[in-house]
Amino acid sequence: MREIPAHSIRIAETPEDVARCMQIRKEVFIDEQGYDIKVETNDDDHRSTHFLLVLSDNEEPVGTIRLINENNQLGRFAILKQYRGMGLGIPLIQALHDYVRGKGGKEVWCQSQAGDPTKGGADATGFYKRLGYVDRGERYMKEGTVHQDMVYTLQT
Ligand SMILES: CC(C)(COP(=O)(O)OP(=O)(O)OC[C@H]1O[C@@H](n2cnc3c(N)ncnc32)[C@H](O)[C@@H]1OP(=O)(O)O)[C@@H](O)C(=O)NCCC(=O)NCCS
């Protein structure tokens, strides 16, 4: 069985932790995926809860995810490239699930990237499906990429 690197997950409550989340997003969405900074950071950040995953060994920040509080939409979910496929994404999204459940939320949803990887797009729908997310509605274009709304019912 795969061993997930030792890590901890916390809500970014200090300016320093929020900056750590933003740095991960910059590396993944702007430097790697080519999004415009004006699209990547937006007003939703001010009304969101940001989660930060750090490695236990050296406190290196390697993952982040954002929850828009008013509508339980998750997004800006990113693990640094060199740490993907190690099983770190699952506990990070589950921490967000636990947080919403703790506030009495019944579901979370996201606008998953659903681009064709053979044409240079990113497709995260497979990740969400594995966790039990289901499609809601049709695919659509947003910020130059194909997206799919996906929803997850939180178990009580
Ligand atoms: C999406 C993302 C956060 C997942 O993080 P991760 O650390 O690689 O995920 P994990 O290692 O926890 O993966 C858990 C399982 O999901 C699978 N998985 C991961 N990404 C997947 C994808 N895009 N499609 C299908 N399965 C995927 C893994 O293979 C793994 O399966 P396994 O348990 O059988 O080995 C990461 O791939 C990422 O940062 N991508 C770039 C940014 C991005 O596109 N974010 C999503 C925006 S909607």
PDBQT file of the ligand as one rigid body, heavy atoms in Angstrom, charges set to zero:
ROOT
HETATM    1  C1  LIG A 201      -6.240  17.636  -8.733  1.00  0.00    +0.000 C 
HETATM    2  C2  LIG A 201      -5.054  17.519  -7.791  1.00  0.00    +0.000 C 
HETATM    3  C3  LIG A 201      -5.162  18.567  -6.684  1.00  0.00    +0.000 C 
HETATM    4  C4  LIG A 201      -5.074  16.096  -7.167  1.00  0.00    +0.000 C 
HETATM    5  O1  LIG A 201      -3.999  15.989  -6.233  1.00  0.00    +0.000 OA
HETATM    6  P1  LIG A 201      -3.100  14.674  -6.085  1.00  0.00    +0.000 P 
HETATM    7  O2  LIG A 201      -2.254  14.876  -4.875  1.00  0.00    +0.000 OA
HETATM    8  O3  LIG A 201      -2.417  14.348  -7.352  1.00  0.00    +0.000 OA
HETATM    9  O4  LIG A 201      -4.180  13.569  -5.795  1.00  0.00    +0.000 OA
HETATM   10  P2  LIG A 201      -3.969  12.200  -5.028  1.00  0.00    +0.000 P 
HETATM   11  O5  LIG A 201      -2.553  11.730  -5.135  1.00  0.00    +0.000 OA
HETATM   12  O6  LIG A 201      -4.524  12.339  -3.635  1.00  0.00    +0.000 OA
HETATM   13  O7  LIG A 201      -4.887  11.270  -5.921  1.00  0.00    +0.000 OA
HETATM   14  C5  LIG A 201      -5.823  10.394  -5.396  1.00  0.00    +0.000 C 
HETATM   15  C6  LIG A 201      -6.292   9.480  -6.486  1.00  0.00    +0.000 C 
HETATM   16  O8  LIG A 201      -6.911  10.242  -7.539  1.00  0.00    +0.000 OA
HETATM   17  C7  LIG A 201      -6.256   9.938  -8.770  1.00  0.00    +0.000 C 
HETATM   18  N1  LIG A 201      -6.218  11.153  -9.578  1.00  0.00    +0.000 N 
HETATM   19  C8  LIG A 201      -5.535  12.294  -9.319  1.00  0.00    +0.000 A 
HETATM   20  N2  LIG A 201      -5.760  13.207 -10.288  1.00  0.00    +0.000 NA
HETATM   21  C9  LIG A 201      -6.601  12.588 -11.175  1.00  0.00    +0.000 A 
HETATM   22  C10 LIG A 201      -7.213  13.000 -12.397  1.00  0.00    +0.000 A 
HETATM   23  N3  LIG A 201      -7.003  14.217 -12.915  1.00  0.00    +0.000 N 
HETATM   24  N4  LIG A 201      -8.031  12.123 -13.034  1.00  0.00    +0.000 NA
HETATM   25  C11 LIG A 201      -8.252  10.887 -12.523  1.00  0.00    +0.000 A 
HETATM   26  N5  LIG A 201      -7.707  10.453 -11.370  1.00  0.00    +0.000 NA
HETATM   27  C12 LIG A 201      -6.892  11.297 -10.707  1.00  0.00    +0.000 A 
HETATM   28  C13 LIG A 201      -4.877   9.477  -8.389  1.00  0.00    +0.000 C 
HETATM   29  O9  LIG A 201      -4.318   8.677  -9.398  1.00  0.00    +0.000 OA
HETATM   30  C14 LIG A 201      -5.132   8.731  -7.124  1.00  0.00    +0.000 C 
HETATM   31  O10 LIG A 201      -5.588   7.439  -7.412  1.00  0.00    +0.000 OA
HETATM   32  P3  LIG A 201      -5.015   6.161  -6.615  1.00  0.00    +0.000 P 
HETATM   33  O11 LIG A 201      -5.441   6.361  -5.196  1.00  0.00    +0.000 OA
HETATM   34  O12 LIG A 201      -5.664   4.994  -7.285  1.00  0.00    +0.000 OA
HETATM   35  O13 LIG A 201      -3.542   6.203  -6.796  1.00  0.00    +0.000 OA
HETATM   36  C15 LIG A 201      -3.707  17.667  -8.529  1.00  0.00    +0.000 C 
HETATM   37  O14 LIG A 201      -3.666  16.757  -9.580  1.00  0.00    +0.000 OA
HETATM   38  C16 LIG A 201      -3.429  19.065  -9.069  1.00  0.00    +0.000 C 
HETATM   39  O15 LIG A 201      -2.946  19.948  -8.346  1.00  0.00    +0.000 OA
HETATM   40  N6  LIG A 201      -3.688  19.299 -10.379  1.00  0.00    +0.000 N 
HETATM   41  C17 LIG A 201      -3.386  20.575 -11.012  1.00  0.00    +0.000 C 
HETATM   42  C18 LIG A 201      -4.358  21.649 -10.610  1.00  0.00    +0.000 C 
HETATM   43  C19 LIG A 201      -5.779  21.293 -11.010  1.00  0.00    +0.000 C 
HETATM   44  O16 LIG A 201      -6.030  20.968 -12.147  1.00  0.00    +0.000 OA
HETATM   45  N7  LIG A 201      -6.683  21.390 -10.024  1.00  0.00    +0.000 N 
HETATM   46  C20 LIG A 201      -8.060  21.058 -10.208  1.00  0.00    +0.000 C 
HETATM   47  C21 LIG A 201      -8.805  22.234 -10.685  1.00  0.00    +0.000 C 
HETATM   48  S1  LIG A 201     -10.521  21.846 -10.941  1.00  0.00    +0.000 SA
ENDROOT
TORSDOF 0
